[in-house]
């Protein structure tokens, strides 16, 4: 496989799931592979790519990588808007089913693409990609977007069911221990399981969906680092012999760019919404560690009542806050209008600042930030860990339930407020995080932040794992062309 005396670089197709939290880390992986000389095609659903073009400079940013190209699945899909928080599981199930209609288009891209594709890195959420790739004979490395602890729990669902620990028998059963997930026997409760497990019927489609989408493979990419999830990675390796732990991806990319003196080209932003940078100016005028950052991610929604409980809890805590209230993140009234009270509209408040979307990595790294009230999405959790910012966790669905338990019970990086939305609890936890228990949390977060940064430096576990991934992709390419 030579061209004009030089080795042809392997060609990798990267295909993320349709969502901010899925696209952003895989764009960072695409850039890391581009930096290593690999040829990359980044495939998106049309509606996601259109949003990126509106709010990010992705096409201009990636032109510096030879052979890099964006391609789109032209199906005009979109993520339906949830009307109630409990609708999210059904929406994700429906989205997975609708994505499968893109199989023929994907097959055409894989067969006809020039130069030929040597390897696919595909979001684990999209099992259909693995089926199509097998049909056309292209190897796939699955990319798991969730935490290792959550993914291991999903893999353990058949074991949990066989032991009679599912289904959950109502609210009175939520604090019962689940004892059959290796590595979590002493602290995992029913309420910490992924939301698909909150069903009273083992034949519930939501429970079956998540287990059906998981594909067996020799290899697996995880956006974690060894020092964070080592006790879980050990049993995971019995199912996936070759695991590439390459997280935190944003810090790994920054470190690689810094090593070649191109850190100025790093962009933390791949947003699907317009970013409001005025919040950075506001933070610049606040005292060190005095502000609580509040954001519940790119998908989760809440009721008007929950919104107001957070509002009064934040106000009563007497602490400064920066709050992201994303469009379509609050349930609507009968006329389809979001019920956001006037006092919570955008802009500066007596004690805080409200924006529709913020540059989160930059916010968390700001000297004014002293804590993070979050939904426990895995990207947000890793970004908070790198920044050394302690967390209050209010998980909404999916892997967030597991992440929040590990943040509070295992890693001691904050507190878990799952299944509770009460202004007095919010007030107390904010004061605990920012004042009363601040010293203990800062000690834990500083230690974990140091381990995260160490993992991405030369010789660190994540840096080495990325190199192994690149070498293995090159070997796949040689095998395919020999």
C-alpha positions in Angstrom: 0.0 0.0 0.0 2.3 2.7 -1.3 1.8 5.9 -3.2 4.7 7.8 -4.8 7.1 6.1 -2.5 5.2 6.7 0.7 2.8 4.6 2.8 -0.8 5.4 2.3 -2.3 6.5 5.6 -5.2 4.4 6.9 -8.7 5.8 6.3 -11.0 5.8 9.3 -14.7 6.6 9.2 -16.0 8.1 12.5 -19.8 8.0 13.1 -21.2 9.5 16.3 -24.7 9.3 17.7 -27.0 12.3 17.0 -26.5 14.6 20.0 -24.2 17.2 21.4 -22.7 14.8 24.0 -22.0 12.2 21.3 -20.6 14.4 18.5 -18.3 16.6 20.6 -16.0 13.9 22.0 -15.8 12.1 18.7 -14.8 15.3 16.9 -12.0 15.5 19.4 -11.0 11.9 18.6 -11.1 12.7 14.9 -8.7 15.6 15.5 -6.4 13.4 17.5 -6.3 10.8 14.6 -5.8 13.6 12.1 -2.8 14.9 14.1 -1.3 11.4 13.9 -1.5 11.5 10.1 -4.6 9.3 9.6 -7.1 10.1 7.0 -10.5 10.7 8.6 -14.1 10.9 7.2 -16.5 12.2 9.8 -20.1 11.1 9.2 -23.1 12.9 10.7 -26.8 13.0 10.3 -27.8 16.0 8.2 -29.7 17.8 10.9 -26.7 17.6 13.3 -24.2 18.7 10.7 -26.4 21.7 9.8 -26.5 22.8 13.5 -22.7 22.5 13.7 -22.3 24.7 10.7 -24.5 27.3 12.3 -22.6 27.5 15.6 -19.1 26.1 15.1 -16.1 26.5 12.8 -15.7 22.8 12.2 -15.1 22.8 8.5 -12.5 25.6 8.6 -10.9 23.9 11.7 -10.4 20.5 10.0 -9.1 21.7 6.7 -5.6 21.6 8.1 -5.7 17.8 8.2 -4.9 16.3 4.8 -7.7 14.1 3.5 -10.2 15.0 6.2 -13.8 15.2 5.0 -17.3 15.6 6.4 -20.1 13.5 5.0 -23.8 13.5 5.9 -26.5 10.9 6.1 -29.2 12.9 4.1 -32.2 11.5 6.0 -34.0 14.5 7.5 -34.1 13.2 11.1 -34.4 15.2 14.2 -34.6 14.6 17.9 -38.2 15.0 19.0 -38.7 17.5 21.8 -39.7 15.9 25.1 -42.8 17.2 26.7 -42.1 15.6 30.1 -38.9 14.4 31.8 -40.2 10.8 31.8 -40.5 10.9 28.0 -36.8 10.8 27.5 -36.4 7.0 27.5 -39.1 6.6 25.0 -37.6 9.3 22.7 -34.2 7.7 22.8 -35.8 4.3 22.0 -37.6 5.8 19.1 -34.5 7.6 17.9 -32.5 4.3 17.8 -35.2 2.7 15.8 -35.4 5.5 13.3 -31.6 5.6 12.9 -31.8 2.0 11.6 -33.6 3.3 8.5 -30.2 4.8 7.4 -28.7 1.4 6.9 -28.9 1.5 3.1 -27.4 5.0 2.9 -24.6 3.9 5.2 -23.9 0.8 3.1 -23.6 2.9 -0.1 -21.1 5.3 1.6 -19.0 2.4 2.9 -19.0 0.6 -0.5 -18.5 3.6 -2.8 -16.2 5.9 -0.7 -12.9 6.8 -2.3 -10.3 6.2 -0.9 -11.7 3.0 0.6 -12.4 2.9 4.3 -10.1 0.7 6.3 -11.8 1.0 9.7 -15.0 2.4 11.3 -15.2 3.9 14.8 -18.9 3.9 15.6 -21.0 5.0 18.6 -22.1 2.0 20.6 -25.6 3.5 20.6 -25.9 2.6 16.9 -25.8 -1.1 16.7 -27.0 -1.1 13.1 -23.6 0.3 12.0 -21.9 -2.8 13.2 -24.4 -5.0 11.2 -23.8 -3.0 8.0 -20.0 -3.0 8.5 -20.0 -6.8 8.9 -22.0 -7.2 5.7 -19.4 -5.2 3.7 -16.4 -6.6 5.5 -15.0 -3.5 7.2 -13.8 -3.8 10.8 -15.5 -1.7 13.5 -14.2 -0.5 16.8 -17.2 0.6 19.0 -16.9 3.9 20.9 -18.8 3.8 24.2 -20.0 7.3 25.1 -21.0 6.5 28.7 -18.8 5.8 31.7 -17.2 2.4 32.2 -19.2 1.9 35.4 -22.5 2.5 33.6 -21.6 0.4 30.6 -20.5 -2.5 32.9 -23.8 -2.3 34.7 -25.7 -2.5 31.4 -23.7 -5.6 30.4 -24.6 -7.0 33.8 -28.3 -6.6 33.4 -28.9 -10.3 32.4 -26.9 -11.3 35.6 -29.1 -8.9 37.7 -32.3 -10.4 36.3 -31.1 -14.0 36.7 -30.4 -13.2 40.4 -34.0 -11.9 40.8 -32.8 -8.4 41.6 -35.0 -6.9 38.8 -37.6 -5.7 38.4 -37.8 -2.9 41.0 -40.9 -3.2 43.1 -42.0 0.4 43.5 -40.5 3.4 45.3 -40.1 1.5 48.5 -37.6 -0.7 46.8 -35.3 2.0 45.4 -32.7 1.9 48.2 -32.3 -1.9 48.0 -28.8 -3.0 47.3 -28.0 -4.7 43.9 -25.3 -7.2 44.8 -24.6 -9.0 41.5 -22.6 -6.4 39.6 -18.9 -7.3 40.1 -17.0 -4.4 41.7 -20.2 -2.7 43.0 -21.6 -5.2 45.4 -21.5 -2.9 48.5 -22.9 0.4 47.3 -25.0 0.0 44.1 -28.7 0.6 44.8 -31.8 0.2 42.6 -32.0 3.9 42.2 -28.5 4.0 40.9 -29.2 1.7 37.9 -29.6 3.2 34.5 -33.1 4.6 33.9 -34.0 1.8 31.5 -34.0 -0.5 34.6 -36.8 1.5 36.3 -39.5 -0.7 34.9 -41.8 -3.2 36.6 -41.9 -5.6 33.6 -38.8 -7.4 32.3 -40.3 -7.4 28.8 -40.4 -3.6 28.8 -39.0 -2.4 25.4 -36.8 0.3 27.1 -35.0 -2.4 29.1 -34.6 -4.7 26.0 -33.5 -1.8 23.8 -30.3 -1.0 25.8 -29.2 -4.6 26.0 -29.9 -5.3 22.3 -27.8 -2.3 21.1 -24.7 -3.6 22.9 -22.4 -5.4 20.5 -19.7 -8.0 21.4 -16.3 -7.0 20.0 -12.7 -7.7 20.5 -12.0 -4.0 21.0 -13.6 -1.0 22.7 -12.9 2.7 23.0 -13.7 4.3 26.3 -13.4 8.0 27.2 -12.1 7.4 30.7 -8.7 7.0 32.3 -7.2 4.1 34.2 -6.8 5.7 37.6 -10.5 6.8 37.6 -12.2 3.5 36.8 -9.6 0.7 37.2 -11.8 -1.5 39.4 -14.4 -1.6 36.7 -12.1 -1.8 33.8 -10.7 -5.2 35.1 -14.0 -7.1 34.7 -14.8 -5.2 31.5 -11.6 -6.6 30.0 -13.0 -10.1 30.4 -15.7 -9.1 27.8 -13.6 -6.8 25.6 -9.9 -8.0 25.5 -8.6 -4.8 24.0 -9.8 -1.6 25.6 -8.5 1.8 24.7 -8.9 4.2 27.6 -8.4 7.6 25.9 -10.1 10.0 28.3 -10.4 12.8 29.2 -10.5 13.5 25.4 -10.6 17.3 25.7 -7.5 17.3 27.9 -5.7 14.7 25.8 -6.2 16.9 22.6 -5.1 20.0 24.4 -2.0 18.2 25.6 -1.1 16.9 22.2 -1.5 20.3 20.6 0.6 21.9 23.4 3.4 19.4 22.7 3.6 20.5 19.1 3.2 24.2 20.1 -0.2 24.5 18.5 -2.4 24.9 21.6 -3.8 28.1 20.2 -5.6 26.0 17.6 -7.6 24.1 20.2 -11.3 24.8 20.3 -13.4 23.5 23.2 -16.6 24.3 21.2 -18.6 22.1 18.9 -21.9 23.5 20.0 -25.4 22.9 18.6 -26.6 26.2 20.1 -25.3 29.7 20.0 -22.8 30.3 22.9 -23.2 33.3 25.1 -19.7 34.6 26.0 -21.0 37.5 28.1 -21.0 35.1 31.1 -17.1 35.0 30.9 -17.0 38.8 31.3 -19.3 38.5 34.3 -17.2 35.7 35.8 -14.1 37.9 35.4 -15.6 40.3 37.9 -16.3 37.7 40.6 -14.2 36.5 43.5 -12.2 33.3 43.3 -14.2 30.1 43.9 -17.3 32.2 44.7 -19.6 31.1 41.9 -21.7 27.9 41.5 -22.0 26.8 37.8 -25.4 25.3 37.1 -26.1 23.3 33.9 -28.1 20.2 33.2 -26.7 19.4 29.8 -27.9 19.3 26.2 -30.9 17.0 26.4 -32.5 16.8 29.9 -35.7 18.7 30.6 -37.4 19.6 33.8 -40.8 20.8 34.9 -41.7 24.4 35.8 -42.0 23.3 39.5 -38.5 21.7 39.5 -37.1 24.9 37.9 -38.6 27.0 40.7 -37.3 24.7 43.4 -33.8 25.2 42.0 -34.3 28.9 41.7 -35.4 29.4 45.3 -32.7 27.0 46.6 -30.0 29.0 44.8 -31.4 32.3 45.9 -31.7 31.1 49.5 -28.2 29.8 49.6 -27.0 33.4 49.2 -24.2 32.2 46.8 -23.4 33.6 43.4 -24.4 31.4 40.4 -24.1 31.1 36.6 -27.0 29.1 35.3 -27.5 27.7 31.8 -31.2 27.4 31.0 -31.2 25.9 27.5 -34.0 26.5 25.0 -36.6 23.7 25.3 -35.3 22.5 28.6 -38.5 23.2 30.5 -41.9 21.6 30.0 -44.5 23.5 28.1 -48.0 24.7 28.9 -51.1 23.6 27.0 -50.2 26.1 24.2 -46.8 24.6 23.7 -44.9 27.5 25.3 -42.1 27.1 27.8 -43.2 28.2 31.3 -40.1 30.1 32.3 -40.9 32.9 34.8 -39.9 36.4 34.0 -37.3 36.6 36.9 -35.5 33.6 35.2 -35.1 35.2 31.8 -31.5 35.7 30.4 -29.1 38.2 31.8 -27.7 39.4 35.2 -29.7 38.8 38.4 -29.2 40.2 41.8 -27.1 37.2 42.8 -26.2 35.5 39.5 -26.3 35.3 35.7 -28.5 33.3 33.4 -27.6 32.3 29.8 -29.0 29.9 27.2 -25.6 28.2 26.5 -22.1 28.6 27.9 -18.6 27.6 26.8 -18.5 25.0 29.5 -14.8 23.9 29.5 -13.8 27.5 29.8 -16.4 28.2 32.5 -15.2 25.2 34.6 -11.6 26.3 34.3 -12.4 29.9 35.4 -10.9 31.0 38.8 -14.4 32.2 39.9 -16.0 28.8 39.8 -16.2 27.0 43.1 -18.7 24.2 42.3 -20.8 22.6 39.6 -24.5 21.7 40.0 -24.8 19.2 37.1 -26.8 16.4 35.5 -23.9 14.0 35.7 -23.5 13.5 32.0 -20.2 11.8 31.4 -18.7 14.6 29.3 -19.6 17.2 32.0 -18.3 14.9 34.8 -14.9 14.5 33.1 -14.6 18.2 32.4 -15.4 18.9 36.0 -12.8 16.3 37.2 -10.1 17.9 35.0 -10.9 21.4 36.3 -10.9 20.1 39.9 -14.4 21.4 40.5 -16.6 19.5 43.1 -20.1 18.6 42.0 -23.7 18.4 43.1 -25.3 15.7 41.0 -28.9 15.8 39.8 -29.0 13.0 37.3 -31.9 12.9 34.8 -31.7 9.6 32.8 -29.4 7.0 31.3 -25.9 6.6 32.6 -26.2 9.8 34.7 -27.7 7.7 37.6 -24.6 5.6 37.8 -22.2 8.5 37.4 -23.7 10.5 40.2 -23.4 7.5 42.6 -19.7 7.1 41.7 -19.0 10.8 42.1 -20.4 10.8 45.6 -19.9 7.3 47.0 -16.7 6.1 45.2 -14.6 9.1 44.1 -15.9 11.5 46.9 -15.9 14.4 44.4 -19.3 15.8 45.5 -22.9 14.9 46.5 -25.7 13.0 44.9 -29.2 14.6 44.9 -30.9 12.1 42.6 -34.7 11.7 42.8 -35.0 14.8 45.0 -35.9 18.4 43.9 -36.5 20.5 47.0 -35.4 24.1 47.6 -34.2 23.3 51.2 -32.1 20.4 49.9 -30.7 22.5 47.1 -29.8 25.3 49.6 -28.1 23.0 52.0 -26.1 21.1 49.4 -24.9 24.4 47.8 -23.7 25.6 51.2 -22.1 22.3 52.0 -20.3 22.3 48.6 -19.2 25.9 48.6 -18.5 26.4 52.4 -19.2 23.8 55.1 -17.6 20.8 53.4 -15.5 22.6 50.8 -12.1 21.6 52.2 -12.8 17.8 52.0 -14.2 18.1 48.4 -11.3 20.3 47.2 -8.8 17.8 48.5 -10.4 14.9 46.6 -11.0 16.9 43.4 -7.4 18.2 43.3 -6.0 14.7 43.6 -8.3 13.4 40.8 -7.5 16.3 38.6 -3.8 15.6 38.9 -4.3 12.0 38.0 -6.4 13.0 35.0 -3.7 15.4 33.7 -1.0 12.8 34.3 -2.9 10.2 32.2 -2.8 12.4 29.1 0.9 13.4 29.3 3.5 11.5 27.3 3.9 8.1 28.9 0.5 8.4 30.7 -2.1 5.7 30.4 -4.5 7.6 28.1 -1.7 8.9 25.9 -0.2 5.4 25.5 -3.7 3.9 24.9 -4.2 6.4 22.0 -0.9 5.4 20.5 -1.9 1.7 20.7 -5.2 2.5 19.0 -3.4 4.3 16.2 -1.0 1.5 15.7 -3.8 -1.1 15.7 -5.7 0.9 13.1 -2.5 1.0 10.9 -2.2 -2.8 11.3 -5.8 -3.3 10.3 -5.2 -1.2 7.2 -2.1 -3.2 6.2 -4.0 -6.5 6.7 -6.8 -5.3 4.5 -4.5 -4.2 1.7 -2.0 -7.0 1.8 
